[in-house]
Amino acid sequence: MLSAPNRRLAILITAAIPVAAVFLLFPEQVEAILSRFDRDRIAALVDHAGFWGPVLIILLMTGAVVFSPIPSAPIALASGAAFGHIYGAIYVLIGAEAGAMIAFFLARYFGRDAIQQWFGGKLIGLGFLGTQGMLMWLVFVSRLMPFMSFDLVSYAAGISNLVFWRFAVATLAGIIPASFLLAHFGGEMSQNGLAGSGLWIALGLGVVTGAPVIWAMIRSENHR
């Protein structure tokens, strides 16, 4: 009979196989479904939802974090277009944070015990994957970088030694700049139809998310 960690891993693998099979056997259909996640379609869907629009945005953002193929940027832009800069960003933050916490707990429940059993509890317990402060800093910095996989970082943090509250705080602090910037651009695009908005979004994210990291590196270098 399988032990608890192996049983959890078996459940996770069993659940993942059908999902992987769908992507491998029906790539065109999957691509067609994912292509529907653009800003205009999501904004129309949210507008049609009426009172439940904010709930829909939160659920979509949560799903985009837990399930990697779903893009999150169009959802954030649609949120800004539908609810404005402030409320749009708040709904994005709630959904992204909820999704990150779900991914964290999934990894911790299904993966961490199995890793401890295979490699020994001391491996994680001794901080092999980093100290609490270092892990928290890594999560925070990764959230500032739009090219880093949001869901992958959440799952990786779940199997690390990082305590939950540190993960939650680092994630929330790290996603605030990008969330507000995307919601802002979504609102501006809906009002003014900004030309070349994709380029401006990329440049804006690069400046806003890269500045704190560069400042921290310079500050660390000056203290040496």
Secondary structure, 3 states (H helix, E strand, C coil): CCCHHHHHHHHHHHHHHHHHHHHHHCHHHHHHHHCCCCHHHHHHHHHHHHHHHHHHHHHHHHHHHHCCCCCCHHHHHHHHHHHHHHHHHHHHHHHHHHHHHHHHHHHHHHHHHHHHHHHCHHHHHCCCCCCHHHHHHHHHHHHHCCCCCHHHHHHHHHHCCCCHHHHHHHHHHHHHHHHHHHHHHHHHHHHHCCCCHHHHHHHHHHHHHHHHHHHHHHHHHHCC
